[in-house]
Amino acid sequence: MRLPFRRLLLVLLCAAALRARADDGESLPESTLKQIAQRQQALLADAAKQGENLDAESLKAQLQEICHEYDLLLQGSPNFAPGYVAYGDLLWKVDMRKEAVGLFLKANSIEPDIPLVKNEIGNYLAEEGKPLEAVNYFLAAIKLEPSEPLYHYELGKLLRDARADFLSSGDWTRDSIDGGMTEAFRRAAELAPDDFRYNWEYADSFGVLPNPDWDKALKLWAVVEDKAPGPEERQAARLKAADILIKQGKRDQARLLIDTVTEPQLQAQKQKLVAQLAENAKK
């Protein structure tokens, strides 16, 4: 899951941070970048609103115009790191990821202290099946901006999804992987307490631990349910809690939760838990 507006905001903030470091007024490249970014945001927002009625050819032509504006910006300001970041972000959105990471690497060579750049290079390496290289970029992003929840979230996902790669490398133990994953998701949820996704991932991370604290996990699923944006997400969290109660042998409590799940999309998951209850009752 990408975060378009959040990512664009981070791009603009990185330009502002570099300007503040230089302690001078807004430059022409910065002003131009803001104008391009605003047109890009408006174009993508309008495209999202059109839905199935989207004119793909028109969108493609307008995106090409914006790409041309980025090209002109960078031709005139070849050492303007935020321009490469913003251009790379756009190319990433349109699935030109190899080209995008080339721009991120260029930005990184010019200005090595932009956390968003580290994070995006890490994302690319992770998707290319290179988690041991990706982790260093995520850790660098966190070191540069420890208060940004997105970077902790990306690290947690990597440690969870590529745990086998980290174990086989010999440089990571199961405890360091599990501890790093849980702590990363915890920090993301702590830094963005109202974000449903971050809270979900933190609660869900307990399920892959060898000796999870199920009581703590139950409390976290209660938090997730409270922050759920709709009934489907709320009931999905309830099923997660019911699964834990079954594991703890608290079948009656689990059944009470399961019986409250009515959303059609969750019926398959619900029936699996009903079957588990029935199987446990035979033992």
N, C-alpha and C positions, 0 to 999 in steps of 0.2 A: 504494500500500500504506500502510494506516494502522497505527499502533502503539497499540492501545487502552490497554493497561496502562501503557506508557511515557508516553502523553499524560496519562492520569489522574494519574500520579505527578508529572508536571511541573505540573499544575494545583495539586496539594496543596503542592508545593514553592514555588510562587509565593506562596501564602498565607503559608507559613512565612517566606519572605524578606521580605514586607511587614511581618510581625509583628516580625522581628528588626530591621528598620529603625526601627520605632517603639520598640523596646526595652521592651516590656511583656509581660504574660502573655497567655495564649490568651483571646481574646474569645468571646462567645457566638456571633456569626456564624461564627467559625472552627470552633468546636466543632460547630455545626449542619452546616456544610459537610462536615466529616469524616464525620459520621454519614450524611448523604445520599450522599456519594461511596462509602462502604463498601456501602451497600444497592444502589447502582447497579452497582458492580463485581460484587457477588455475583449480582445478577439477570442481568446480561449473561453472566457466566461460566456460570451454570446454563442459560441459553438456548442457549449454544454447545454444552454437553454433550448437550442433548436432540436436537440435529440434526433429522432428519426428523420426529421425534416431538414437535416443538415445538408448543405450544398458542399460536397466534399471537394469539388474542383475549385470552387471559390475560396474555400478555406486554405487549400494547398497553395493557391496563387498568393493569398495574403500572407501566409507564413513565409513564402519565398521572398516576399518584399521585406519582411522583418529580418530575415536572414541576411539579405543584401545590406540592410541598415547596419547590422552587426559587423559585416565584412568591412564596410566603409569606416565604421568607428575604430576597428582594430587596425586597419591600414594606416589611419591617421595617428593612432595611439597604440603602437605595438607593445608597449610595456604596461598597459592598463589592465591589471589582473582582474578586477571585477567585471570587465567586459567579456573576458574569456569565460568567467564563471557563469554569467547570465546567458551567454550564447550556448555554452555547453548544457545548461539546464534546459533550454528550449529543445535542443537536439535530442536530449534524453527523453523528453516528453513525446517526441514523434518517433521514438524507437531507433534513432541513429546513435546507438550507444557507443560504438567504437569511436565514431567521430567526436562524440561528446567527451569521452574520457581523454581524448587527445587534447582538447581544449582545457580540461581540468588539469592535466599534467603541465601544460604550458603555464597556466595560472600559478600552479604550485612552484614552478621553477622561478617565477618572478617574485612571488610573495608566499613564502613557505609557512606563514602563520595564519592562514584562513581556514578555520575549522570545517566549514561547509565543503571546501575542496577536498580535504582529507576524507570526510565522510562519503562523498560521492565516488572518489577513487576506490574506497573500501567497498562500496556497494557493487561497483563494476567487477572488482576482483572476486568478490563473493559469488556473483552470478556466473563468473567464468570458471568457477570451481577451484579457486585459489584462496581458501579461507586462511591459511597460515600467513599469507601476504596481506590479506584484507584486515586481519585483526590489528596489525600495527597502525594502520591508517585510522581505524575506529578509536583506538586508544589515544592516538595523537589528537584527534578531534576533541575527545573528552578532556584531555589535558589542557587544550587551548580554551575550551569553553565548557567547563564542568556543569554549568547551570542549564545547558540545553538538553531537554529530555530526549529529543530525537536521537542524539548520538548514543546515549545509554541504551535506548531501545534497539538500535541497529546492532550494537555489540551483543546484547542479550540474544537476539535472533541468531546471530552468527554462531555463538557458542552452543546454542541449542541445536541448530540444524546441522552443524558440521562437527558434532562432538566426536564422531568416529575418526575424522581426519586429525583432530587435535590429539586424541589418544594415541593414534598410531605414529605420530611424529616423535613421541618420546620426550617432548619438552613440556607436556602438560599431563597432570594427573587427573583422575576422575573428580577428585575433590576440588581441584583448582578450576576445572571446567564448570562443575555444578555451582560452586560458590560464586564464580565470576558471572555466570548466567543469572542466578537469582538476584545477586546484588545489582546487576545492570538493570533488570526489570524493576526492581524495588526503587532504584533511584529515578527511573523514568516516571513511575507512578507517583513518587513523592514530589517530583518537580512539577508534574502536571496532574494534580489530584482529581481534577474533574474530567480527565480524558478517559473515556470508556475503554479504548483499545489498550492503553498502557496498563490500566488496572486489570483488564482481562488477562493480558500476557503474564503479568506478575502472578496472579492467582493460578493460572494454568501451568506455570513453570514448576510448581510443586509436584505435578503429576509425573515428571520425568526423573525425579530424584529417587535414589535407592531407598532412603529412609526418610520420607517426607513427614513434616509436622502437620498432620491432617487437621488438627484443631485450628491451627493458624490458617491453613488453607480455607477452611470453612468460613472463618471470619472474613477472609479476603473475598470469597465468593458472595458474601452478603453485601460487601461494599460494591462489588461489580453490579449486583442486581439493583442496588440503590441508584447507581449512576447510568443504568441502561437507557438508551434513547427510545426504546419502544418495547412492546410486549414480547416480541420474538426474542430479542436479546435478553430481556428480563427472565423469561422462562428457560432460555438456554443456560443461563447462569444457575438457575434452580436445578436443572438436570445435573450440572457439574457437581453441585453440592450433594445431591441425592446419591451420585456415584460414590462419593467419599463416605457418606453414611453407610452405604452397603459394605464398603471395605472395612469400616469400623464395626460391622455387625449390628448396626442400629437400623434394622429393617423397617420397623414401624414408622420411625421418623422419615426414612427414605420414601416409604410408600405415600405418606402424607404430602410430601413435596411433589412426587411424580404425578399424583392425582390432580394437581393444580395446573398441569401443563396441557393446554388446549390448542396451541398453535399448530396448524396443519403441517408446516414445514419441519416440525420437531417430532412428529409422530414416530418416525423410524428410530430415532434415538431413544424416545420414550419406551418403545416396545423392547428394545435391547435391555434396558434397565428392569423392566417388568419381568423379562425372561431370567435375568440374573437373580431377582428376588425369588422367583419360583424355584430356581435351581438351588439356591441357598437353603430354602425351606425344606428341601429333601434331605439335606445333610444332618 
